[in-house]
Amino acid sequence: MEQSNAFRQDIEAFQLAVKKLSDAVKQSGLDWNDKQFQKISDSIKMVASSSKRVIVSGSNCENAIRRFQRIESE
């Protein structure tokens, strides 16, 4: 159970980091909007999309850990 909680915290920290990065890029776009900004923005969108897959995979792993622990305790 402790491993599952630690894993969940890691996933949440990762998700928060990606959101902060995305928000920072969006905020800078108010002052700076050119081809370079567009490239950075597109890269952030790819990171956000990939992070969503990581989070979904993490949730699936967390569920598998819980099932394994339940079976192990029987």
C-alpha positions in Angstrom: 0.0 0.0 0.0 2.9 2.3 0.8 4.4 1.8 -2.6 1.1 2.6 -4.2 0.8 5.9 -2.3 4.3 6.9 -3.2 3.6 6.0 -6.9 0.5 8.1 -6.8 2.4 11.0 -5.4 5.0 10.8 -8.1 2.4 10.8 -10.8 0.7 13.8 -9.2 4.0 15.7 -9.0 4.7 14.9 -12.6 1.3 16.1 -13.7 1.7 19.3 -11.7 5.1 20.0 -13.3 3.7 19.6 -16.8 0.8 21.9 -15.9 3.2 24.6 -14.5 5.4 24.3 -17.7 2.3 24.7 -19.9 1.0 27.6 -17.9 4.4 29.4 -18.0 4.6 29.0 -21.8 1.0 30.3 -22.2 1.7 33.3 -20.0 4.8 34.2 -21.9 2.9 34.1 -25.2 1.1 37.2 -24.1 4.3 39.2 -24.6 6.1 37.1 -27.1 4.4 35.5 -30.2 6.6 34.5 -33.1 7.8 31.4 -34.9 10.1 30.5 -32.0 7.2 30.8 -29.5 5.0 28.6 -31.7 7.7 25.9 -31.8 8.0 26.0 -28.0 4.2 25.9 -27.7 3.9 23.0 -30.0 6.6 21.1 -28.1 4.7 21.8 -24.8 1.5 20.4 -26.4 3.4 17.2 -27.3 4.8 16.9 -23.7 1.3 17.4 -22.3 -0.1 14.8 -24.6 2.7 12.4 -23.7 2.2 13.2 -20.0 -1.4 12.2 -20.2 -0.4 8.8 -21.6 2.1 8.5 -18.7 -0.6 9.3 -16.2 -3.1 6.8 -17.6 -0.4 4.2 -17.7 0.5 5.1 -14.1 -3.1 4.7 -13.0 -3.2 1.3 -14.7 0.0 0.2 -12.9 -1.4 1.5 -9.6 -4.5 -0.6 -10.2 -2.4 -3.7 -11.0 -0.4 -3.1 -7.8 -3.6 -3.0 -5.7 -4.9 -6.2 -7.3 -1.6 -7.9 -6.7 -1.5 -6.8 -3.1 -5.1 -8.0 -2.6 -4.2 -11.4 -4.1 -1.0 -11.6 -2.1 -2.9 -10.9 1.2 -5.4 -13.7 0.6 
